[in-house]
Amino acid sequence: MVNKSTLSKLADELKSHGIIWGIGGSYLLQIYNLYDNPNDLDLWIHPQDMGKVKQIFGCHEKIETRINLPEQYHLKIKYYDAEVDFVACFIIKPNQNQFIYNITHNNIRKIQMDDGVKVPCTYLEDWYIIYKLLKREDKAQIIKDFFIKHKKRFDLKAIEESLNNPENRIPKGIRIDANDFIFSIRQVSIFDESDTDE
């Protein structure tokens, strides 16, 4: 469980150094009330900022992980009472599957927490693709079910942009699955809208 005061302290430190960041992973699912008690805090940052992050947080204990990523894309530390995982890119298989989130102010969502504080978050749509790449079908299904239930609250353009990003090397099977998912959401939305008009 990540203490909210720890998150606030971390957010202030990142902001003071001009780092653009967004919450992802299990903690993002928790923000959407889709997952309980994540073990750590996953933060997505721009690949160009990883060197700066390593300088800023170099005084904190480094945690070794089983995530097979090049050092320039990943850093996990003990930040006070929380484990924080900074990620700039997912490379699932060397020279094969890759997902880059070139994070900017335009592709993060500010989501209000229970205490009223707004935090920057990566797109839940993108985590559907990431979890498919990681073969975490359980979490991908949680996101898919949530989209279907709350389809009008989401911009499917986000998932389409990630699929079309030339830097992202996504297997054909996952591309087909994601496109089928987009099509099904659109069909359900059209059906709901026709019901509302009657």
C-alpha positions in Angstrom: 0.0 0.0 0.0 1.4 3.4 -1.0 1.0 6.1 1.6 -0.6 9.2 0.0 1.7 11.6 1.9 4.6 9.7 0.3 3.1 10.1 -3.1 2.5 13.8 -2.5 6.2 14.2 -1.4 7.4 12.4 -4.5 5.1 14.4 -6.8 6.5 17.7 -5.3 10.1 16.5 -5.9 9.4 15.5 -9.5 7.6 18.7 -10.2 10.4 20.8 -8.7 12.8 19.2 -11.2 10.5 19.6 -14.2 9.9 15.9 -14.7 6.7 15.0 -16.6 5.4 11.7 -15.1 2.3 9.6 -14.9 1.1 6.8 -12.6 0.7 3.4 -14.2 0.5 -0.3 -13.4 -1.5 -1.7 -10.4 -1.6 1.7 -8.6 -3.4 3.2 -11.7 -5.9 0.3 -11.5 -6.4 1.1 -7.8 -7.2 4.7 -8.6 -10.0 3.4 -10.9 -11.1 1.1 -8.0 -10.1 -2.0 -10.1 -7.4 -3.4 -7.9 -6.5 -3.5 -4.2 -3.2 -3.1 -2.4 -0.6 -2.7 -5.1 2.9 -3.7 -4.0 4.6 -0.7 -5.5 4.2 2.5 -7.4 4.8 2.4 -11.1 5.7 5.8 -12.6 6.1 6.3 -16.4 8.6 9.0 -17.4 10.1 10.1 -20.7 13.2 8.2 -21.7 15.2 11.4 -21.9 14.4 12.1 -18.2 15.7 8.8 -16.8 19.3 10.1 -16.3 17.9 13.1 -14.4 15.7 10.8 -12.3 18.7 8.7 -11.4 20.6 11.8 -10.3 17.7 13.1 -8.2 17.0 9.8 -6.4 20.5 8.4 -6.3 20.6 8.8 -2.6 17.7 6.3 -2.1 18.2 2.5 -1.9 18.1 0.8 -5.3 15.9 -2.3 -5.5 16.9 -5.1 -7.9 14.0 -6.5 -9.9 13.3 -9.3 -12.3 12.1 -6.9 -15.0 14.4 -7.5 -18.0 14.9 -3.9 -19.2 18.0 -2.0 -20.3 19.3 0.2 -17.4 18.5 3.4 -19.4 14.7 2.6 -19.2 14.3 1.5 -15.7 15.0 2.3 -12.0 13.4 0.9 -8.9 14.1 2.5 -5.5 12.9 2.5 -1.9 11.4 6.0 -1.4 10.7 6.4 2.3 7.9 3.8 3.0 7.2 3.0 -0.7 8.8 1.0 -3.5 8.8 3.2 -6.6 9.4 1.8 -10.1 10.4 4.4 -12.7 9.8 3.0 -16.2 10.4 4.8 -19.6 9.8 1.9 -22.0 8.8 -1.8 -22.0 10.8 -4.1 -24.1 9.3 -7.6 -23.7 11.6 -9.5 -26.1 14.9 -8.0 -27.3 14.4 -6.5 -30.8 10.9 -7.8 -30.9 8.1 -6.4 -28.7 8.4 -2.9 -27.5 6.1 -0.3 -26.0 7.2 3.3 -25.6 5.0 6.0 -23.9 6.5 9.3 -25.0 4.9 11.1 -22.1 4.0 14.7 -22.5 1.4 17.0 -20.8 -1.0 16.0 -23.6 -1.0 12.3 -22.9 -1.6 12.2 -19.2 -4.9 12.4 -17.3 -5.2 14.3 -14.1 -7.4 12.2 -11.8 -8.7 13.4 -8.5 -7.9 11.1 -5.5 -10.2 10.6 -2.5 -8.4 13.4 -0.6 -9.2 15.9 -3.5 -5.6 16.0 -4.8 -5.2 15.5 -8.5 -2.4 13.3 -9.8 -1.1 12.7 -13.3 -1.9 9.3 -14.7 -1.0 7.4 -17.9 -3.9 6.2 -20.0 -5.7 3.2 -18.8 -6.3 2.4 -22.5 -2.5 1.9 -23.0 -2.2 -0.4 -20.0 -4.6 -2.8 -21.8 -1.9 -3.2 -24.5 0.9 -3.3 -22.0 -0.7 -6.1 -19.9 -1.4 -8.0 -23.1 2.3 -7.7 -24.0 3.3 -8.8 -20.4 0.8 -11.8 -20.7 -1.1 -10.5 -17.7 -4.4 -11.5 -19.1 -6.1 -11.1 -15.8 -5.4 -7.4 -15.6 -6.0 -6.8 -19.3 -9.5 -8.4 -18.8 -10.2 -6.1 -15.8 -9.5 -3.1 -18.0 -11.5 -4.4 -20.9 -14.5 -5.1 -18.7 -14.2 -1.6 -17.3 -14.1 0.0 -20.7 -17.2 -1.9 -21.8 -19.1 -0.8 -18.7 -18.0 2.8 -18.9 -17.4 3.2 -22.6 -18.6 6.8 -22.9 -16.1 8.1 -20.4 -13.0 7.2 -22.5 -11.3 8.4 -25.6 -10.4 5.4 -27.7 -8.1 7.6 -29.7 -5.4 6.9 -27.1 -5.3 3.2 -27.8 -5.3 3.8 -31.5 -2.4 6.3 -31.3 -0.4 3.7 -29.4 -1.1 1.0 -31.9 -0.1 3.4 -34.8 3.1 4.7 -33.0 6.0 3.5 -35.2 8.2 3.2 -32.1 5.9 0.5 -30.6 6.6 -3.0 -31.9 3.4 -4.8 -31.0 2.7 -8.3 -32.1 0.1 -8.8 -34.8 -2.1 -10.9 -32.5 -2.3 -8.1 -29.9 -3.0 -5.5 -32.6 -5.9 -7.6 -33.9 -7.2 -8.1 -30.3 -7.0 -4.4 -29.5 -8.7 -3.4 -32.8 -11.5 -5.9 -32.1 -11.8 -4.3 -28.7 -12.1 -0.8 -30.1 -14.7 -2.0 -32.6 -16.7 -3.7 -29.9 -16.7 -0.6 -27.7 -17.9 1.5 -30.6 -20.7 -0.9 -31.5 -21.9 -0.9 -27.9 -21.8 2.9 -27.7 -23.8 3.2 -30.9 -26.4 0.7 -29.6 -26.6 2.7 -26.3 -27.1 6.0 -28.0 -29.9 4.6 -30.2 -31.6 3.3 -27.0 -31.3 6.8 -25.4 -32.9 8.5 -28.4 -36.1 6.5 -28.2 
